[in-house]
Amino acid sequence: MDERLLKAVEDRTDDLVALTADLIRFPTVNPPGEAYRPCAEFLGARLKKLGFETEFIRAEGAPGDSDRYPRVNVVARFDGRSPGPCVHFNSHIDVVEAGDGWTVDPFAGVVKDGRVYGRGACDMKGGLAASVIAVEAFMRTHPDFPGAIEISGTADEESGGFGGVAHLARLGYFSKPKVDHVIIPEPLNKDRICLGHRGVWWAEIETKGEIAHGSMPFLGDNAVRHMGAVLQAFEEELFPVLDRKMTRMPVVPEGARRSTMNINSIHGGQTEDFRPGLPSPNVPDSCRLTIDRRFLLEEDIATVKGEVTGILERLKRERRKFDYEIRDLMEVLPLMTERDAPVVKAVAKGIMEVFDREPDYVISPGTYDQKHVARLGHLYDCIAYGPGILDLAHRPDEWVGIADMVESAKVMAIGLNVLLRGTTG
Ligand SMILES: [Zn+2]
């Protein structure tokens, strides 16, 4: 065990707390993408002082990017004394809106009872701060380390990551030979390693009809009734099938260890917003439904889509005047990093040293920026590991435990030691 390294992390506890609180004080709320530039510059300035080369990359043209709300990302790199692999810590700097129900100011960085409170404390400014402290402690105790360390603070994870990791990955920031191992300190709990996520298919289904006066519906064709037939078929034929599909992926919570589909929204008939309070007088000629289908490593996306389009095609054959369109909104394949991948083994060693037990290996029910690292960067040695309790993310009075941050910073520091120096001692 590298006592000096662990003590160097512990000695920085106050700094870790202060850094977390400082990061929370930037109200990087997304949407719209507030305060990205000052937050990225703050992080960059700190790393520059440590000797990192820093770059600020704005994702011009990304969704939401404007001069008022620029999508600014920071990437910092420190090259060691000799060649070797590069370990990259990636954190998103954006947070979701505070919402109601807070008993503390969500952007004040309040510290009390061994916790730091604030929007983003858990998801994921506490994880970002822990990774910075882990890196600082490692660099101080092993100044001659080989290889390179990178830390990035990126935009827009909460809205899909297009102005953040996806943009950088397209530019080669998440590919070999620049980067070899990626750790994303998302709040998955300090003793768990998140290997990936289920797949996603979002689509919009539209049924068509024909407009007519509401008093004579027989003169038109009701698109909402057609959608009713779609929903009924989903209930009878699709949901029971999905519910029976279990995966070997260790998804948490356990309910997500099977295929799921959410009906996100349904819109039919004349829009109500231009005549608030007044009902639509017509037979609706269009009805749109958005589905969010989450699928498993054992399923392929063609089959996933075929289950839905099969039902729609059957309705088209059997139901009078039924017509539809379907549009893909998003698709992400399921991902699971192997347990014997170098980054998994290195962080597992850290967890065993700090907690004296084997880590839990989990899969996230939803996606996060790892999807872009894999899909666009073609880099598969990537995990999510960080402090913070997943259930607290996005909720009022979000907090991160100080002891949890210190322990997970120790795990990250040991992981770095294993990946760069090949040793825990
Ligand atoms: Zn997050």
Boltz pocket constraint, residues with backbone or C-beta under 6 A from the ligand:
constraints:
  - pocket:
      binder: B
      contacts: [[A, 92], [A, 123], [A, 124], [A, 157], [A, 186], [A, 187], [A, 368]]
      max_distance: 6.0
